[in-house]
Amino acid sequence: MEKFNKKGVAIGLGAGLTWAVDTILIGYALASTTFLQFEEILLAAPLLSTFLHDAFSAFWMLILMGVRGELKTSVSKLKTKAGWWVVLAATLGGPVGMTFYVLSVQSIGASFTATISSIFPAVGAFFAFFILRDRLSLKNWVGLLMSIGFTIALSYSGNLISGTTVSIGLLFIIFCIFGWGMESVISAYGMKDDVVSPMQALFIRQFTSAIIFAVLIIPIFVGHGLTAKVASTGTFWFIGLIALFGTLSYVFYYQAIKLIGPVRAMALNISYVAWAIFLDILFLGGDFSLRNIIFAVFIMAGAVLTVYQDQKTPSLETRVA
């Protein structure tokens, strides 16, 4: 008999929906004249937008945790082992994952990078099996691979040309996939004993990412001179608004990790690809493509199939105890 965690699924799909909105709006920000003037400066626009997005998100989490009366408690979690596991997860998912993603885009292009990076939930499933003993049934694997397969098909275009740049780009994307796949697994491990709540984990995650970007990534690859230029424009505040959707998406994502485990949370989170297609057609006047609609439906169906669990399947807390 199968069970269906309706709350976990709804929250996981909410993470995908809000991330789709975030992704669409970030696309508008990157297409603004503010970032177009940095086109000749390699990596500047995507890394700067990611840094500012995570910095604003950390600010929104600061306000949220203050309103909830959990700010002091959240900071104190950094003294715990669980808190440092979350710091490691944040480092892998944010600065490591995103930086290598951007480096890969620079080397082999956005299409191939997006296509290959789509397999990160499968990598997460592999490590979740060994670290958390989170086992997927055959039906779950079919759903996960369906989502990944149709995401790859949707993202793919063109032919990969062999060469040194491609080899380096593929190495970059491997690091990216590892970082993204491990973030949710390690976060789940950090939250397993309820020492750190999902909200506290997200607070630590966003501040960790923002600080590493500010201290290491931006100075090395871009320079804070360009950060100051962006800060003097309206795009800066637009990114702050976008980060509200990103923060909400992460709130849902971390809640889903806790409720249904990292693999199922990742499967629902990548539904943002399908959500983005639906939103583009319904609200932004995007071109209707039957192929894209069919692929989007299969992505969503695969994501939902991934979250079905056998009635006797133990909870995440029981498996990692």
C-alpha positions as CSV (number, residue, x, y, z in Angstrom):
1,M,0.0,0.0,0.0
2,E,1.3,3.5,-0.8
3,K,1.2,6.6,1.3
4,F,1.3,10.2,0.1
5,N,2.6,12.9,2.3
6,K,0.2,15.6,1.1
7,K,1.7,18.4,3.1
8,G,5.3,17.5,2.0
9,V,4.3,17.2,-1.6
10,A,2.4,20.6,-1.5
11,I,5.3,22.3,0.1
12,G,7.8,20.7,-2.3
13,L,5.7,21.8,-5.4
14,G,5.5,25.3,-3.8
15,A,9.3,25.4,-3.7
16,G,9.3,24.6,-7.4
17,L,6.6,27.2,-8.3
18,T,8.3,30.0,-6.4
19,W,11.7,29.1,-7.8
20,A,10.2,29.3,-11.3
21,V,9.0,32.9,-10.5
22,D,12.4,33.7,-9.1
23,T,14.2,32.3,-12.2
24,I,12.0,34.2,-14.6
25,L,12.5,37.5,-12.8
26,I,16.3,36.9,-12.5
27,G,16.2,36.5,-16.3
28,Y,14.7,40.0,-16.6
29,A,17.3,41.4,-14.2
30,L,20.2,39.9,-16.2
31,A,18.7,41.3,-19.4
32,S,18.7,44.8,-17.9
33,T,21.1,47.5,-19.1
34,T,22.8,47.3,-15.6
35,F,24.1,43.8,-16.3
36,L,24.4,44.0,-20.1
37,Q,27.2,46.6,-19.6
38,F,29.3,43.8,-17.9
39,E,29.0,41.4,-20.9
40,E,32.7,41.7,-21.7
41,I,33.7,41.0,-18.1
42,L,33.6,37.2,-17.8
43,L,31.4,35.7,-15.1
44,A,30.4,39.2,-13.7
45,A,26.7,39.2,-14.3
46,P,25.7,35.7,-13.1
47,L,28.0,35.7,-10.1
48,L,27.1,39.2,-9.0
49,S,23.4,38.5,-9.4
50,T,23.8,35.2,-7.4
51,F,25.7,37.0,-4.6
52,L,23.2,39.9,-4.4
53,H,20.3,37.4,-4.5
54,D,21.7,35.4,-1.5
55,A,22.7,38.5,0.4
56,F,19.2,39.9,0.1
57,S,17.8,36.5,1.0
58,A,20.0,36.5,4.1
59,F,18.6,39.9,5.0
60,W,15.0,38.7,4.6
61,M,15.8,35.7,6.8
62,L,17.3,38.0,9.4
63,I,14.0,40.0,9.5
64,L,11.9,36.8,9.5
65,M,13.8,35.2,12.3
66,G,13.8,38.4,14.3
67,V,10.0,38.7,14.0
68,R,9.7,35.0,15.0
69,G,11.9,35.7,18.1
70,E,14.4,33.1,16.9
71,L,17.3,35.2,15.8
72,K,19.5,34.7,18.9
73,T,18.7,31.0,19.0
74,S,19.5,30.6,15.3
75,V,22.9,32.2,15.7
76,S,23.6,30.0,18.7
77,K,23.1,26.9,16.5
78,L,26.4,27.7,14.9
79,K,28.0,26.3,18.1
80,T,26.4,22.9,17.5
81,K,27.6,20.1,15.3
82,A,24.3,20.1,13.5
83,G,24.8,23.8,12.6
84,W,28.2,23.1,11.1
85,W,26.8,20.4,9.0
86,V,24.4,23.0,7.6
87,V,27.3,25.4,7.0
88,L,29.0,22.6,4.9
89,A,25.8,22.0,3.0
90,A,25.4,25.7,2.3
91,T,29.0,26.0,1.1
92,L,28.5,23.1,-1.3
93,G,25.1,24.2,-2.6
94,G,25.8,27.9,-2.9
95,P,29.3,29.1,-3.5
96,V,30.7,25.7,-4.8
97,G,27.6,24.7,-6.8
98,M,26.8,28.0,-8.3
99,T,30.4,29.1,-9.1
100,F,31.1,25.9,-10.9
101,Y,27.8,26.2,-12.7
102,V,28.7,29.6,-14.0
103,L,32.2,28.5,-14.9
104,S,30.7,25.6,-16.9
105,V,28.3,27.9,-18.7
106,Q,31.4,30.0,-19.7
107,S,33.2,26.9,-21.0
108,I,30.5,24.8,-22.7
109,G,27.5,27.1,-22.9
110,A,24.2,27.4,-21.0
111,S,22.3,24.7,-22.9
112,F,24.8,21.9,-22.1
113,T,25.3,23.1,-18.6
114,A,21.6,23.2,-17.9
115,T,21.1,19.7,-19.5
116,I,23.9,17.9,-17.6
117,S,23.3,19.6,-14.3
118,S,19.7,18.3,-14.4
119,I,21.0,14.9,-13.1
120,F,21.9,16.3,-9.7
121,P,18.9,14.7,-7.9
122,A,20.1,11.3,-9.0
123,V,23.5,12.1,-7.5
124,G,21.7,13.2,-4.4
125,A,19.7,10.0,-4.3
126,F,23.0,8.0,-4.5
127,F,24.5,9.7,-1.5
128,A,21.2,9.7,0.4
129,F,21.2,6.0,0.2
130,F,24.6,5.6,1.8
131,I,24.4,8.5,4.3
132,L,20.7,8.6,5.3
133,R,19.7,5.0,4.2
134,D,16.9,6.7,2.2
135,R,15.9,4.0,-0.2
136,L,13.8,4.7,-3.3
137,S,11.4,2.0,-4.6
138,L,11.4,1.0,-8.2
139,K,8.4,3.3,-8.8
140,N,10.3,6.2,-7.1
141,W,13.3,5.7,-9.4
142,V,11.1,5.6,-12.5
143,G,9.6,8.9,-11.4
144,L,12.9,10.5,-10.6
145,L,14.5,9.4,-13.9
146,M,11.4,10.5,-15.8
147,S,11.7,14.0,-14.4
148,I,15.4,14.1,-15.0
149,G,15.1,12.7,-18.5
150,F,12.4,15.1,-19.7
151,T,14.3,18.0,-18.1
152,I,17.4,17.0,-20.1
153,A,15.3,16.7,-23.2
154,L,13.8,20.1,-22.7
155,S,17.1,21.8,-22.0
156,Y,19.2,20.1,-24.7
157,S,20.0,21.7,-28.0
158,G,22.9,21.4,-30.4
159,N,26.0,19.1,-30.6
160,L,28.8,19.0,-28.1
161,I,32.1,19.7,-29.7
162,S,35.2,17.9,-28.3
163,G,38.1,19.9,-27.1
164,T,40.1,21.1,-24.1
165,T,37.5,23.8,-23.2
166,V,34.7,21.2,-23.2
167,S,36.8,18.8,-21.0
168,I,37.3,21.6,-18.4
169,G,33.6,22.6,-18.7
170,L,32.6,19.0,-18.0
171,L,34.9,18.9,-15.0
172,F,33.3,22.2,-13.7
173,I,29.8,20.7,-14.1
174,I,30.7,17.6,-12.2
175,F,31.7,19.8,-9.2
176,C,28.4,21.7,-9.6
177,I,26.3,18.5,-9.6
178,F,28.2,17.2,-6.6
179,G,27.6,20.4,-4.7
180,W,23.9,20.7,-5.5
181,G,23.2,17.0,-4.9
182,M,25.0,17.0,-1.6
183,E,23.4,20.2,-0.2
184,S,20.1,18.6,0.5
185,V,21.5,15.4,1.8
186,I,23.9,17.1,4.3
187,S,21.2,19.5,5.3
188,A,18.9,16.6,6.0
189,Y,21.6,15.0,8.1
190,G,22.1,18.3,10.0
191,M,18.4,18.6,10.7
192,K,17.8,14.9,11.6
193,D,17.8,15.3,15.4
194,D,15.8,18.5,15.4
195,V,18.7,20.4,17.0
196,V,18.4,22.8,14.0
197,S,14.9,23.5,12.5
198,P,14.4,24.0,8.8
199,M,14.0,27.7,9.3
200,Q,17.2,28.0,11.4
201,A,19.0,25.8,8.8
202,L,17.9,28.2,6.0
203,F,19.0,31.2,8.1
204,I,22.5,29.6,8.4
205,R,22.5,28.6,4.8
206,Q,21.8,32.0,3.3
207,F,24.3,33.9,5.6
208,T,27.0,31.3,4.9
209,S,26.5,31.6,1.1
210,A,26.4,35.4,1.2
211,I,29.5,35.7,3.3
212,I,31.6,33.3,1.2
213,F,30.5,35.0,-2.0
214,A,31.4,38.4,-0.5
215,V,34.8,37.4,1.0
216,L,36.1,35.0,-1.6
217,I,34.1,34.5,-4.9
218,I,33.3,38.1,-5.9
219,P,36.8,39.5,-5.0
220,I,38.5,36.7,-7.0
221,F,36.3,36.6,-10.1
222,V,34.6,40.0,-10.3
223,G,35.7,42.6,-7.8
224,H,33.5,44.6,-5.5
225,G,33.9,47.7,-7.7
226,L,31.2,46.3,-10.0
227,T,29.1,45.4,-6.9
228,A,29.1,49.1,-6.0
229,K,28.0,50.0,-9.6
230,V,25.1,47.7,-9.4
231,A,24.1,48.9,-6.0
232,S,23.6,52.4,-7.4
233,T,21.0,51.3,-9.9
234,G,17.3,50.3,-9.6
235,T,18.2,46.7,-10.6
236,F,19.8,46.3,-7.2
237,W,16.5,46.8,-5.5
238,F,14.7,44.7,-8.1
239,I,17.0,41.8,-7.1
240,G,16.1,42.5,-3.5
241,L,12.4,42.0,-4.5
242,I,13.2,38.9,-6.5
243,A,15.0,37.5,-3.4
244,L,11.7,37.4,-1.6
245,F,10.5,34.7,-4.0
246,G,13.8,32.9,-3.7
247,T,13.7,33.0,0.1
248,L,10.1,31.7,0.1
249,S,11.2,28.9,-2.3
250,Y,14.1,27.9,0.1
251,V,11.7,28.0,3.0
252,F,9.5,25.5,1.2
253,Y,12.5,23.4,0.0
254,Y,14.0,23.0,3.5
255,Q,10.6,22.2,5.0
256,A,10.2,19.6,2.3
257,I,13.6,18.1,3.0
258,K,12.6,17.6,6.6
259,L,9.1,16.2,5.8
260,I,9.8,13.9,2.8
261,G,13.6,13.6,2.7
262,P,16.2,15.2,0.4
263,V,15.7,13.0,-2.7
264,R,11.9,13.6,-2.9
265,A,12.4,17.3,-2.1
266,M,14.9,17.6,-5.0
267,A,12.5,15.8,-7.4
268,L,9.7,18.2,-6.5
269,N,12.0,21.2,-6.6
270,I,13.2,20.6,-10.2
271,S,9.5,20.9,-11.2
272,Y,10.4,24.6,-11.5
273,V,11.3,23.8,-15.1
274,A,7.7,22.8,-15.8
275,W,6.2,25.6,-13.7
276,A,8.3,28.2,-15.7
277,I,6.8,26.9,-19.0
278,F,3.3,27.1,-17.7
279,L,3.8,30.6,-16.2
280,D,5.4,31.9,-19.4
281,I,2.5,30.8,-21.5
282,L,-0.3,31.8,-19.1
283,F,1.0,35.2,-17.8
284,L,3.9,36.4,-20.0
285,G,2.6,35.7,-23.5
286,G,5.1,33.1,-24.3
287,D,4.8,31.0,-27.4
288,F,2.6,27.9,-27.0
289,S,4.7,24.7,-27.8
290,L,2.9,21.4,-27.6
291,R,6.3,19.7,-27.2
292,N,7.2,21.8,-24.3
293,I,3.8,21.3,-22.6
294,I,4.1,17.5,-23.0
295,F,7.6,17.5,-21.6
296,A,6.5,19.7,-18.7
297,V,3.6,17.4,-17.9
298,F,6.0,14.4,-17.8
299,I,8.4,16.3,-15.5
300,M,5.6,17.1,-13.1
301,A,4.3,13.5,-13.3
302,G,7.7,12.1,-12.6
303,A,8.2,14.4,-9.7
304,V,4.9,13.3,-8.1
305,L,5.7,9.6,-8.7
306,T,9.0,10.1,-7.0
307,V,7.3,11.0,-3.7
308,Y,5.1,7.9,-3.3
309,Q,6.4,5.8,-0.4
310,D,5.5,2.3,0.7
311,Q,3.3,2.3,3.8
312,K,6.0,0.5,5.8
313,T,8.8,2.9,4.8
314,P,10.3,4.4,8.0
315,S,10.6,8.1,8.5
316,L,13.8,9.9,7.7
317,E,14.5,10.4,11.4
318,T,14.2,6.7,12.0
319,R,16.4,5.8,9.1
320,V,19.3,8.1,10.2
321,A,19.0,7.5,13.9
